Structure formats: structure tokens, C-alpha cells
Amino acid sequence: MSNILRQPLTGANTRKQKIEGGTMERTKFILEEKDMPTSWYNILPDLPEPLPPELHPATKEPTRLPPPLFPEAINSQEFSTERYINIPEEVQAVYRLWRPTPLYRAYRLEKALDTPAKIFYKYEGTSPAGSHKPNTAVAQAYYNKKEGVRRLATETGAGQWGSALAMGCVFFGLELKVYMVKVSYYQKPYRRILMETWGAKVVPSPSPDTEVGRRVLKENPDSPGSLGIAISEAIEDAFAHDDTKYSIGSVANHVLLHQTIIGQEAMKQMKMAGVYPDIIVGCVGGGSNFAGMFLPFIKDKIKGKKPDLRIICVEPQACPSLTKGVYTWDFGDEAGLAPILKMHTLGHSFMPPPLHAGGLRYHGMAPIICHLYKLGFVEAQAVSQVPVFEAGVKFARVEGIIPAPEAAHAIKVTIDEALACRESGQSKTILLALSGHGHFDLAAYDEYLSGKLADYEYPEEKVKEALAALPKVS
Ligand SMILES: *Cc1c(COP(=O)(O)O)cnc(C)c1O
């Protein structure tokens, strides 16, 4: 290979960029298919304190057998104590359509920021659905099919999860009905079309198709919808049909488990680059993509091998479950049909403002992340929409990739940390979880570019109201 091909793109080479331990300056770190991890990493046996139990929504007692929402294989993964769980060959075969995903060194961003920090990003936007979500969608479709389920029901916010599951279902021959949060259904018609192209049926939520939907519509015909409502509708649908199960795209332990393929790949790729991260940054909606990235690394922090590793969860200021929520027992959904989880929550009846980062509009947070947050192993920051888009545009102009608005939250904090390195003169290694591309979010970019994008204040009063409606658990 000629030397010029090994160089980072024009202008990015003013600083000495020799990577420690490596002989070559590289921009992309690509694993071969044979190096794709063949098991998921389960954090549960490595937690310094056990995770609080999940409570049955009706009895409010600890249960390992919540309502029959999921197939057996998924239920057992939810509470498994096995450290590594084999990825079925059929699931690996689908993963190989786009996995392993690339890890990049962001030379051009470093240059633009004039920072001594080394910035790496792991890009999940190369999947057919454009995000990390197929990592669990494919696995869930597979297990449901194997156990004889004919049809799935699910919710979707921005449409990322619905489209990922639509693809998973069509691969394994399952029908899918998607309850799509109404504000996104109208803001992002292309994601609906994506789901329909993969064969799913999509309705805006709240919908007249379920009791929950009809109740919400009666109270507020203009309800923009929320993930909490859409989850309730999908669960009600699954309960109402014998051949149907429910599938969730984030928050649950088994979803985080399936996403750990991201972090395990990134670990190998960082090794190829001859570095180990000092800071890992990602966005959190329900917490799945970022947990998938950091859980394989946090083991080193828990075991004392890398005690100063910083892990920063980034959430929207308008829906700040970690930084402003209460750590308590709450329902995962609006109607109280889902298991009760111990998590940071803004209240299951909280209706987040119609942010563009639809995937971050969730009232709660993955119990695993909340637990690690309480134990002091991860940090959290809330950022607002306008600076997030500013960061997303800056990233697009130097690295090329137009990030999903969700992922742009993480870019904002990555840039802040890189600038802090410039101030302090420290050369830290930052690993950014870039959860997806923003090709279906261009209307939001359009709003930003034309100066019409507004910031939402933290809706303190509405959160107070929602917190008053928490379930009573003794
Ligand atoms: C859904 C989504 C998120 C938020 O969900 P998590 O479970 O927190 O990962 C983040 N980024 C993208 C691109 C998404 O589609």
C-alpha cells in the first residue's frame, strides 16, 4: 500500500500521530468476520452488588416470572448468572451482514478542535436499519421464532427500534405490529416506510386499537404520545393475542446483554490501535447502546484494573432521568402493565417534550445503568438540543458521518472533554459510542440549519406531577 493511503485525510497530520505500540497511522480499525465475538457478555455475575429484583406489576412482589411477555430463552437471559452467553449461529449469520462494525480514529475532529486528546468512535450506523438496534432485534426475533411465536408487538419512538425489529422479523418469518409514538410518526415518515418495506404494520400511538390508546386519546386527543404509552399498547396487544409476544428495544437486561457485542468488538479494535480508553462517552435513552459499549470495559474498572476509567452517560436536558430523576421503583410503561423496575425515573406518566432525539424520550433508564450510577462507576450529564445539533453538524463537517440526533448528544460531550484536554494539555484517549446515522432525521437538521430549532427547558412541574403517581411499593 502506498504511504499516502495510510495517511489520515488532508490536513489532519500536523500533529505527531504515531499510535503507541503501533507501527502504522491508521484511521479505521476493521475486524475480520472470523474475529466477531461469538458470545454476549453478561455483567450480572460481575456486579459488585446484586441488581435489585424486578417486581410483578400486579402483586408488586419480586419475580423472575413476570407476565408471559417474552419467550423462555429471553426470560432466562434477563436473570442469567452465566458470564458469557453463546450467540446462536443463526443470529451470528445475520450479524455478519454488517458486523463487525468499524472503529475510527477521529483525526479530523481532533485537528478541528486542536486537541491533544485521541478520539475514537465505534460506528453502529452501518447496519441496514442505521443503528445499533438490530443487534438485539435479530436475537429477539430468532428466539421468538424458535419457541413457536407467530407475531410480535412492539413500540417505537423515532422509528429506529421498529425498523430494526421489522428487519429481524422479516428475516425469521414473524409478523410485526409497531405502535409508533405519534410525534415521530408524523415527524419521521420515512422510518414508517422503512418498517413497512420490511413488512411491518405501523400505527401512530396513542392509537384507537387498544384500551390504553383509547383512554389516552379520550383524555387528550392531541397527545403527542410517549414511549411509555406505546409500550403499554404493545403489551396490551401481546396479552390480547395468544400467538403474539412483546419485544422491547432497550432498558431490559437481556437487551443490554445483546448489545455487548459492540463493546467486545471495540475492545479488540482499541487493542489493534494500541490504546485503552480513559473516557468512554455515549448517549442514553433506555441505555442499551451505551451499556453495550461500556459493560465489557467496566469489568476492568470494577476489578480495579483500570480504576480511573470515566464512563459518561449523556441524556437530554428535557428528559433527564439520571441527572434529575428519582432512583426508585417505577413501571416501565404508562399503563403499569410492564414489570416494576428499580431505576432513575421521571415518573411513568411523564410526557417528554417532542425532542428530535426521539430515541432519548423515555421516562426511565436501564436498571443496570442506574445501579452502576448509584455505585459510582458511571457519571451522567444532561445537554440541550441546540448545542447538540451544533456538535452534530461540526462532526459531519469533519468526519463526514451525519450522526443521529441521539448520538449527537454523545458527540457534544466528547467535544467538551476534548476541549478540556486542550485546556489542561492532557492527551486523554476518548472512546465515543456513535449509535447511528441521521439520514432519516434530516428534517431536524434542516430546522437547526435554518435557525428554527428551539431548546426545551427542563419541565420541572410536569416531572413533579408524574413523580406523585409512582407506584406504592413496600
Ligand atoms: C434508540 C436509539 C438510542 C437510544 O436508545 P438506547 O437504548 O439508550 O441506546 C440512541 N441512539 C440511536 C441511534 C437510537 O436509535
The ligand as a Gaussian input file, in Angstrom:
#p B3LYP/6-31G(d) Opt

LIG

0 1
 C      -32.780000       4.198000      20.121000
 C      -31.538000       4.910000      19.929000
 C      -30.814000       5.408000      21.018000
 C      -31.294000       5.339000      22.443000
 O      -31.533000       4.062000      22.914000
 P      -30.557000       3.330000      23.923000
 O      -31.283000       2.118000      24.326000
 O      -30.274000       4.260000      25.043000
 O      -29.344000       3.014000      23.139000
 C      -29.610000       6.024000      20.771000
 N      -29.143000       6.175000      19.531000
 C      -29.806000       5.721000      18.441000
 C      -29.232000       5.923000      17.098000
 C      -31.026000       5.069000      18.619000
 O      -31.672000       4.615000      17.569000

